[in-house]
Amino acid sequence: MKKQNNEPKRKNSSMASNFEEMKEHGKVMEHVSTNEEVRKSGKTPDPQQHDKKEYNK
């Protein structure tokens, strides 16, 4: 027998399906390097994610 999921169906797509997942995702994102930090380390940020002129210095 299939376990029933009591969570309401989401109306749009999202990275987190509930508040607990959102809090965990926030903790992970605190440790992600910014574009400026990536440049200072001698690397290039992913250009596909940032097409604005100010990010392509």
Biopython code that builds the backbone (N, CA, C, O; Angstrom):
import numpy as np
from Bio.PDB.StructureBuilder import StructureBuilder

atoms = [
    (1, "MET", "N", (0.826, -1.174, 0.000)),
    (1, "MET", "CA", (0.000, 0.000, 0.000)),
    (1, "MET", "C", (0.882, 1.253, 0.000)),
    (1, "MET", "O", (1.863, 1.320, 0.741)),
    (2, "LYS", "N", (0.541, 2.232, -0.817)),
    (2, "LYS", "CA", (1.321, 3.443, -0.958)),
    (2, "LYS", "C", (1.069, 4.392, 0.205)),
    (2, "LYS", "O", (-0.080, 4.611, 0.590)),
    (3, "LYS", "N", (2.146, 4.961, 0.772)),
    (3, "LYS", "CA", (2.015, 5.906, 1.874)),
    (3, "LYS", "C", (1.441, 7.219, 1.341)),
    (3, "LYS", "O", (1.893, 7.732, 0.318)),
    (4, "GLN", "N", (0.466, 7.745, 2.026)),
    (4, "GLN", "CA", (-0.191, 8.971, 1.598)),
    (4, "GLN", "C", (0.594, 10.185, 2.069)),
    (4, "GLN", "O", (1.007, 10.266, 3.226)),
    (5, "ASN", "N", (0.789, 11.114, 1.166)),
    (5, "ASN", "CA", (1.499, 12.343, 1.475)),
    (5, "ASN", "C", (0.468, 13.408, 1.849)),
    (5, "ASN", "O", (-0.395, 13.739, 1.036)),
    (6, "ASN", "N", (0.544, 13.943, 3.054)),
    (6, "ASN", "CA", (-0.426, 14.924, 3.525)),
    (6, "ASN", "C", (-0.069, 16.360, 3.178)),
    (6, "ASN", "O", (-0.817, 17.277, 3.518)),
    (7, "GLU", "N", (1.070, 16.576, 2.502)),
    (7, "GLU", "CA", (1.453, 17.922, 2.136)),
    (7, "GLU", "C", (0.629, 18.382, 0.939)),
    (7, "GLU", "O", (0.373, 17.599, 0.025)),
    (8, "PRO", "N", (0.211, 19.648, 0.938)),
    (8, "PRO", "CA", (-0.563, 20.147, -0.206)),
    (8, "PRO", "C", (0.301, 20.221, -1.457)),
    (8, "PRO", "O", (1.510, 20.439, -1.373)),
    (9, "LYS", "N", (-0.320, 20.040, -2.610)),
    (9, "LYS", "CA", (0.402, 20.109, -3.866)),
    (9, "LYS", "C", (0.855, 21.548, -4.105)),
    (9, "LYS", "O", (0.086, 22.493, -3.930)),
    (10, "ARG", "N", (2.118, 21.695, -4.508)),
    (10, "ARG", "CA", (2.649, 23.029, -4.766)),
    (10, "ARG", "C", (2.059, 23.600, -6.050)),
    (10, "ARG", "O", (1.809, 22.868, -7.008)),
    (11, "LYS", "N", (1.840, 24.908, -6.062)),
    (11, "LYS", "CA", (1.285, 25.561, -7.227)),
    (11, "LYS", "C", (2.362, 25.985, -8.217)),
    (11, "LYS", "O", (2.055, 26.282, -9.372)),
    (12, "ASN", "N", (3.610, 26.019, -7.785)),
    (12, "ASN", "CA", (4.723, 26.342, -8.672)),
    (12, "ASN", "C", (5.924, 25.480, -8.293)),
    (12, "ASN", "O", (5.920, 24.812, -7.259)),
    (13, "SER", "N", (6.927, 25.501, -9.120)),
    (13, "SER", "CA", (8.118, 24.715, -8.801)),
    (13, "SER", "C", (8.965, 25.479, -7.783)),
    (13, "SER", "O", (8.971, 26.709, -7.766)),
    (14, "SER", "N", (9.668, 24.744, -6.948)),
    (14, "SER", "CA", (10.547, 25.372, -5.978)),
    (14, "SER", "C", (11.642, 24.392, -5.596)),
    (14, "SER", "O", (11.545, 23.195, -5.867)),
    (15, "MET", "N", (12.675, 24.909, -4.970)),
    (15, "MET", "CA", (13.787, 24.062, -4.566)),
    (15, "MET", "C", (13.496, 23.349, -3.257)),
    (15, "MET", "O", (14.111, 22.324, -2.961)),
    (16, "ALA", "N", (12.583, 23.866, -2.482)),
    (16, "ALA", "CA", (12.265, 23.274, -1.184)),
    (16, "ALA", "C", (10.768, 23.025, -1.101)),
    (16, "ALA", "O", (9.966, 23.885, -1.465)),
    (17, "SER", "N", (10.399, 21.857, -0.626)),
    (17, "SER", "CA", (8.983, 21.516, -0.568)),
    (17, "SER", "C", (8.334, 21.903, 0.755)),
    (17, "SER", "O", (7.109, 21.893, 0.877)),
    (18, "ASN", "N", (9.165, 22.247, 1.757)),
    (18, "ASN", "CA", (8.598, 22.679, 3.037)),
    (18, "ASN", "C", (9.589, 23.605, 3.749)),
    (18, "ASN", "O", (10.719, 23.788, 3.297)),
    (19, "PHE", "N", (9.153, 24.175, 4.855)),
    (19, "PHE", "CA", (9.972, 25.157, 5.557)),
    (19, "PHE", "C", (11.267, 24.553, 6.092)),
    (19, "PHE", "O", (12.302, 25.219, 6.088)),
    (20, "GLU", "N", (11.227, 23.320, 6.546)),
    (20, "GLU", "CA", (12.441, 22.670, 7.067)),
    (20, "GLU", "C", (13.495, 22.544, 5.971)),
    (20, "GLU", "O", (14.674, 22.805, 6.211)),
    (21, "GLU", "N", (13.081, 22.148, 4.774)),
    (21, "GLU", "CA", (14.015, 22.056, 3.648)),
    (21, "GLU", "C", (14.566, 23.435, 3.299)),
    (21, "GLU", "O", (15.741, 23.559, 2.953)),
    (22, "MET", "N", (13.739, 24.464, 3.385)),
    (22, "MET", "CA", (14.174, 25.821, 3.082)),
    (22, "MET", "C", (15.242, 26.284, 4.074)),
    (22, "MET", "O", (16.225, 26.911, 3.680)),
    (23, "LYS", "N", (15.052, 25.977, 5.354)),
    (23, "LYS", "CA", (16.047, 26.350, 6.359)),
    (23, "LYS", "C", (17.367, 25.620, 6.097)),
    (23, "LYS", "O", (18.436, 26.220, 6.206)),
    (24, "GLU", "N", (17.299, 24.342, 5.755)),
    (24, "GLU", "CA", (18.510, 23.567, 5.467)),
    (24, "GLU", "C", (19.220, 24.125, 4.233)),
    (24, "GLU", "O", (20.446, 24.232, 4.218)),
    (25, "HIS", "N", (18.465, 24.474, 3.217)),
    (25, "HIS", "CA", (19.049, 25.051, 2.002)),
    (25, "HIS", "C", (19.751, 26.374, 2.327)),
    (25, "HIS", "O", (20.820, 26.656, 1.786)),
    (26, "GLY", "N", (19.159, 27.180, 3.202)),
    (26, "GLY", "CA", (19.781, 28.437, 3.616)),
    (26, "GLY", "C", (21.114, 28.214, 4.301)),
    (26, "GLY", "O", (22.057, 28.974, 4.079)),
    (27, "LYS", "N", (21.209, 27.183, 5.133)),
    (27, "LYS", "CA", (22.473, 26.861, 5.800)),
    (27, "LYS", "C", (23.550, 26.494, 4.789)),
    (27, "LYS", "O", (24.705, 26.892, 4.936)),
    (28, "VAL", "N", (23.172, 25.733, 3.757)),
    (28, "VAL", "CA", (24.121, 25.338, 2.716)),
    (28, "VAL", "C", (24.573, 26.565, 1.921)),
    (28, "VAL", "O", (25.757, 26.709, 1.617)),
    (29, "MET", "N", (23.627, 27.446, 1.586)),
    (29, "MET", "CA", (23.936, 28.614, 0.768)),
    (29, "MET", "C", (24.852, 29.606, 1.484)),
    (29, "MET", "O", (25.536, 30.389, 0.825)),
    (30, "GLU", "N", (24.879, 29.589, 2.808)),
    (30, "GLU", "CA", (25.778, 30.468, 3.551)),
    (30, "GLU", "C", (27.234, 30.180, 3.235)),
    (30, "GLU", "O", (28.086, 31.053, 3.399)),
    (31, "HIS", "N", (27.531, 28.970, 2.786)),
    (31, "HIS", "CA", (28.911, 28.564, 2.533)),
    (31, "HIS", "C", (29.300, 28.614, 1.059)),
    (31, "HIS", "O", (30.418, 28.243, 0.701)),
    (32, "VAL", "N", (28.394, 29.067, 0.208)),
    (32, "VAL", "CA", (28.688, 29.163, -1.222)),
    (32, "VAL", "C", (29.440, 30.455, -1.478)),
    (32, "VAL", "O", (29.071, 31.507, -0.955)),
    (33, "SER", "N", (30.498, 30.383, -2.284)),
    (33, "SER", "CA", (31.301, 31.558, -2.599)),
    (33, "SER", "C", (30.548, 32.517, -3.501)),
    (33, "SER", "O", (29.801, 32.100, -4.386)),
    (34, "THR", "N", (30.752, 33.817, -3.267)),
    (34, "THR", "CA", (30.173, 34.827, -4.137)),
    (34, "THR", "C", (31.032, 34.939, -5.397)),
    (34, "THR", "O", (32.156, 34.438, -5.427)),
    (35, "ASN", "N", (30.510, 35.591, -6.433)),
    (35, "ASN", "CA", (31.294, 35.782, -7.659)),
    (35, "ASN", "C", (32.584, 36.529, -7.367)),
    (35, "ASN", "O", (33.629, 36.205, -7.932)),
    (36, "GLU", "N", (32.521, 37.521, -6.494)),
    (36, "GLU", "CA", (33.719, 38.285, -6.152)),
    (36, "GLU", "C", (34.768, 37.395, -5.483)),
    (36, "GLU", "O", (35.956, 37.502, -5.787)),
    (37, "GLU", "N", (34.337, 36.520, -4.577)),
    (37, "GLU", "CA", (35.268, 35.601, -3.920)),
    (37, "GLU", "C", (35.876, 34.626, -4.921)),
    (37, "GLU", "O", (37.056, 34.288, -4.827)),
    (38, "VAL", "N", (35.076, 34.181, -5.872)),
    (38, "VAL", "CA", (35.580, 33.262, -6.898)),
    (38, "VAL", "C", (36.641, 33.963, -7.747)),
    (38, "VAL", "O", (37.686, 33.384, -8.042)),
    (39, "ARG", "N", (36.368, 35.219, -8.141)),
    (39, "ARG", "CA", (37.352, 35.974, -8.940)),
    (39, "ARG", "C", (38.649, 36.197, -8.164)),
    (39, "ARG", "O", (39.735, 36.066, -8.729)),
    (40, "LYS", "N", (38.548, 36.534, -6.869)),
    (40, "LYS", "CA", (39.740, 36.767, -6.053)),
    (40, "LYS", "C", (40.602, 35.519, -5.941)),
    (40, "LYS", "O", (41.817, 35.616, -5.762)),
    (41, "SER", "N", (39.984, 34.347, -6.044)),
    (41, "SER", "CA", (40.753, 33.101, -5.968)),
    (41, "SER", "C", (41.367, 32.728, -7.309)),
    (41, "SER", "O", (42.020, 31.692, -7.432)),
    (42, "GLY", "N", (41.154, 33.589, -8.332)),
    (42, "GLY", "CA", (41.759, 33.356, -9.644)),
    (42, "GLY", "C", (40.903, 32.521, -10.571)),
    (42, "GLY", "O", (41.375, 32.090, -11.624)),
    (43, "LYS", "N", (39.672, 32.286, -10.207)),
    (43, "LYS", "CA", (38.772, 31.484, -11.032)),
    (43, "LYS", "C", (37.729, 32.388, -11.681)),
    (43, "LYS", "O", (37.624, 33.568, -11.346)),
    (44, "THR", "N", (36.964, 31.829, -12.606)),
    (44, "THR", "CA", (35.918, 32.572, -13.304)),
    (44, "THR", "C", (34.560, 32.030, -12.886)),
    (44, "THR", "O", (34.328, 30.822, -12.934)),
    (45, "PRO", "N", (33.649, 32.934, -12.469)),
    (45, "PRO", "CA", (32.293, 32.474, -12.131)),
    (45, "PRO", "C", (31.607, 31.922, -13.381)),
    (45, "PRO", "O", (31.991, 32.251, -14.504)),
    (46, "ASP", "N", (30.615, 31.102, -13.184)),
    (46, "ASP", "CA", (29.886, 30.495, -14.291)),
    (46, "ASP", "C", (29.180, 31.581, -15.107)),
    (46, "ASP", "O", (28.229, 32.185, -14.611)),
    (47, "PRO", "N", (29.613, 31.844, -16.333)),
    (47, "PRO", "CA", (29.014, 32.929, -17.117)),
    (47, "PRO", "C", (27.597, 32.623, -17.582)),
    (47, "PRO", "O", (26.855, 33.552, -17.900)),
    (48, "GLN", "N", (27.198, 31.366, -17.635)),
    (48, "GLN", "CA", (25.857, 31.014, -18.068)),
    (48, "GLN", "C", (24.806, 31.464, -17.060)),
    (48, "GLN", "O", (23.655, 31.690, -17.431)),
    (49, "GLN", "N", (25.181, 31.594, -15.811)),
    (49, "GLN", "CA", (24.228, 31.985, -14.789)),
    (49, "GLN", "C", (24.108, 33.498, -14.661)),
    (49, "GLN", "O", (23.131, 33.998, -14.103)),
    (50, "HIS", "N", (25.083, 34.222, -15.166)),
    (50, "HIS", "CA", (25.120, 35.670, -14.971)),
    (50, "HIS", "C", (25.382, 36.347, -16.306)),
    (50, "HIS", "O", (26.532, 36.455, -16.732)),
    (51, "ASP", "N", (24.334, 36.800, -16.963)),
    (51, "ASP", "CA", (24.518, 37.457, -18.243)),
    (51, "ASP", "C", (24.487, 38.977, -18.137)),
    (51, "ASP", "O", (24.608, 39.663, -19.152)),
    (52, "LYS", "N", (24.326, 39.516, -16.933)),
    (52, "LYS", "CA", (24.361, 40.959, -16.757)),
    (52, "LYS", "C", (25.792, 41.455, -16.932)),
    (52, "LYS", "O", (26.749, 40.782, -16.549)),
    (53, "LYS", "N", (25.921, 42.639, -17.513)),
    (53, "LYS", "CA", (27.226, 43.207, -17.809)),
    (53, "LYS", "C", (28.104, 43.346, -16.552)),
    (53, "LYS", "O", (29.308, 43.100, -16.615)),
    (54, "GLU", "N", (27.516, 43.732, -15.425)),
    (54, "GLU", "CA", (28.317, 43.964, -14.211)),
    (54, "GLU", "C", (28.954, 42.680, -13.686)),
    (54, "GLU", "O", (29.936, 42.758, -12.947)),
    (55, "TYR", "N", (28.435, 41.500, -14.038)),
    (55, "TYR", "CA", (29.014, 40.247, -13.572)),
    (55, "TYR", "C", (30.125, 39.740, -14.480)),
    (55, "TYR", "O", (30.875, 38.847, -14.084)),
    (56, "ASN", "N", (30.248, 40.271, -15.659)),
    (56, "ASN", "CA", (31.234, 39.776, -16.620)),
    (56, "ASN", "C", (32.465, 40.666, -16.692)),
    (56, "ASN", "O", (32.969, 40.933, -17.783)),
    (57, "LYS", "N", (32.951, 41.124, -15.558)),
    (57, "LYS", "CA", (34.139, 41.995, -15.506)),
    (57, "LYS", "C", (35.377, 41.199, -15.798)),
    (57, "LYS", "O", (36.478, 41.749, -15.801)),
]
sb = StructureBuilder()
sb.init_structure("model")
sb.init_model(0)
sb.init_chain("A")
sb.init_seg("    ")
for serial, (resi, resn, name, xyz) in enumerate(atoms, 1):
    if name == "N":
        sb.init_residue(resn, " ", resi, " ")
    sb.init_atom(name, np.array(xyz, "f"), 0.0, 1.0, " ", f" {name:<3s}", serial, name[0])
structure = sb.get_structure()
